[in-house]
Amino acid sequence: MHLNKVALAEEIAKKAGVSKKEAGDMVAAFTDVVTGTLKAGGSVSIAGFGQFSAKTRAGRVGVNPQNPSQKINIPPVTVPKFKSGLALKKALKSSGVAPATEAVA
């Protein structure tokens, strides 16, 4: 099963007993709050689920894949990070279900 934003809102609507529009607004608000907090240098922790944070990856010298003899400078970049919580890890371990293997493009 794969949930996109709309499907996630539908599942939240069922679980919370609210309309799909309200649930969609909740999902949008959640993503806005997390994004804004990370941009401001903070982190978002949900006990038992995990922690969202931002990490700055240092700049480095790399190789141009189209011309391996050419060196290129890769600038520092800020990337999102998620660290799962203990309850989430335990729930996945005890589920006995293998994770879906999907090609990531």
C-alpha positions as CSV (number, residue, x, y, z in Angstrom):
1,M,0.0,0.0,0.0
2,H,1.2,3.5,-0.9
3,L,-0.4,6.6,0.5
4,N,-0.1,9.9,-1.3
5,K,-1.3,13.2,0.2
6,V,-5.0,12.7,-0.8
7,A,-5.1,9.0,0.4
8,L,-3.5,10.0,3.7
9,A,-6.1,12.7,4.2
10,E,-8.9,10.1,3.4
11,E,-7.4,7.7,6.0
12,I,-7.2,10.5,8.6
13,A,-10.8,11.5,7.9
14,K,-12.0,7.9,8.6
15,K,-9.9,7.6,11.8
16,A,-10.7,11.0,13.2
17,G,-14.3,11.2,12.1
18,V,-13.9,14.4,10.2
19,S,-14.6,15.4,6.6
20,K,-12.0,14.7,3.8
21,K,-11.6,18.5,3.4
22,E,-10.8,19.0,7.1
23,A,-8.4,16.1,7.0
24,G,-6.7,17.5,3.9
25,D,-6.4,20.9,5.7
26,M,-4.8,19.1,8.6
27,V,-2.3,17.3,6.4
28,A,-1.4,20.6,4.7
29,A,-1.1,22.4,8.0
30,F,1.2,19.6,9.4
31,T,3.5,19.8,6.3
32,D,3.6,23.6,6.5
33,V,4.4,23.6,10.2
34,V,7.2,20.9,9.8
35,T,8.7,22.7,6.8
36,G,8.6,26.1,8.4
37,T,10.2,24.8,11.6
38,L,13.0,23.0,9.8
39,K,13.6,26.1,7.6
40,A,14.0,28.1,10.9
41,G,16.6,25.7,12.1
42,G,14.3,23.8,14.6
43,S,13.1,20.2,14.8
44,V,9.8,18.5,15.3
45,S,9.5,15.6,17.6
46,I,6.5,13.3,17.9
47,A,6.9,11.0,20.9
48,G,7.1,7.4,19.9
49,F,6.9,8.2,16.2
50,G,10.1,10.1,15.4
51,Q,11.9,13.4,14.9
52,F,12.1,15.6,11.8
53,S,15.2,17.8,11.6
54,A,17.4,19.5,9.0
55,K,21.1,18.7,8.6
56,T,23.7,20.7,6.6
57,R,25.8,18.4,4.4
58,A,29.3,19.9,4.0
59,G,30.5,21.0,0.6
60,R,33.0,18.7,-1.1
61,V,34.9,18.1,-4.4
62,G,33.3,15.5,-6.6
63,V,33.7,14.0,-10.1
64,N,31.7,15.0,-13.2
65,P,30.0,11.7,-14.2
66,Q,30.1,12.7,-17.9
67,N,33.8,13.5,-17.7
68,P,35.4,11.5,-14.9
69,S,38.7,13.4,-15.2
70,Q,37.0,16.7,-14.4
71,K,36.6,17.7,-10.7
72,I,33.7,19.8,-9.7
73,N,32.9,21.6,-6.4
74,I,29.7,20.5,-4.8
75,P,28.4,23.3,-2.5
76,P,27.0,22.7,1.0
77,V,23.3,21.9,1.2
78,T,20.7,21.6,3.9
79,V,18.8,18.3,3.7
80,P,15.8,16.9,5.7
81,K,16.4,14.1,8.1
82,F,14.0,11.8,9.9
83,K,14.9,9.6,12.9
84,S,12.3,7.0,13.8
85,G,11.1,6.7,17.4
86,L,11.2,3.5,19.4
87,A,7.5,2.8,19.3
88,L,7.5,3.0,15.5
89,K,10.5,0.7,15.2
90,K,8.9,-1.9,17.5
91,A,5.6,-1.7,15.6
92,L,7.4,-2.4,12.3
93,K,9.5,-5.2,13.8
94,S,6.5,-7.0,15.3
95,S,4.3,-6.6,12.2
96,G,6.0,-9.4,10.3
97,V,5.3,-7.7,7.0
98,A,8.2,-7.2,4.6
99,P,8.6,-3.6,3.4
100,A,7.5,-2.9,-0.2
101,T,10.3,-2.7,-2.6
102,E,9.6,0.0,-5.1
103,A,12.0,1.5,-7.6
104,V,12.9,5.1,-6.7
105,A,13.5,7.3,-9.6
